[in-house]
């Protein structure tokens, strides 16, 4: 498999001209590149609550990212927006899954013909978290949180295991599942708090504040105390219950809360607290 060194497009082995940029392809213009290099990424996360990932790609390394998340790139990094999958059926199924996950229908792929840098950031103030996953290792993350990953990793849909979690969890039935090998990056709101739960250890969290957790962590939804506490406590009717072993990451600010504070009338304002929390289950803006 070869790639044009001018624009990075994949070419047939016998091609003489690049069909994308028109460059004549002599032996010096053809760069043999592996389909997906598993070499660790050279990256740096910079900033505080408006963080940016700076990734230096080497030839053979490829990334895929949520559409619209790129901030900048160097010219030697080529990009292409496409549906993932080998066949038309796989492409359409992948697009449907991404729609359910709240992501865009298309993914953007980045590949460097020579060493080059590309940067990514989230769409609102918050933090970026990196996970280096071994082959077959997975992490479950909230909807809309995926940012960018090595193309050796996979992004898929994950159904919440328990029916109660699906109906009352705020995030619905859908979580995103990222599986290695490779490094993946997610984005969440505000600051992050990390917990390493021992076997059997339980953590109760506001349902929208769970950013990510290991596949070994058991996830469920329970009512927040008694009826009076649930209705008048101002924290909503339900809490996410996570039981170890495994790592759990919690965010201090959710996008829903940010929207409500910035435009209280449009998003229900104080009506989503106390007694209004009952109605908010059936009138979620998400």
C-alpha angles and dihedrals in degrees: 000000000000136000134205109254091211100058104002096240118155112250138190114261092246097044118128098185132037108245091208105048102011096237114157107244114220123166089275091055097054115087116193105219131176115246094244123357116215092200110131115265122251102224143148129198111215134185136036117254095351097051128181129198114221110199124186108206122205123205108284095027117113134186134195121204141181109268114266097020098105115105101181143339139190118247094251089064109085123200136200131181114218145136116268120240137070101248132043090250092053091048093051093044091050091051091051091049092050090050090055089048091055092247129125121275092242133050125212118228124206126197131168124220087197131003108306141156132238130178133209136187140177125257097245138026112295147091137296121224126196125207122192104204127195120221108295094006114129140192126196117221137180122268117277093017100106113110113163140332143178110272090241088070124075132224116209143158120265123198117217106251099226127058094224091056091053097051100039106024098097090227092067124223094313128095127160120245120205116192130189166256096102145039118290131187131208134184130218139170128274116341129337128238117197127207128187104204120206119222107293094007112136131210124188116206138175102267097240094046097069108104104172144341139181119266088245091065117096113227126201141146124239134179114266101249120292127348094266093051092046094050102037102025095087093224098095131259100280142042130204111242116206122186125195164265099093148048123297125190120200128192124219095214129037125204090237092056091047091052091048094051094046095046108017095169095050094048101038098265112207090358089084090064129072114352090357089067089077092060093042090068088067098037104044115161089214 
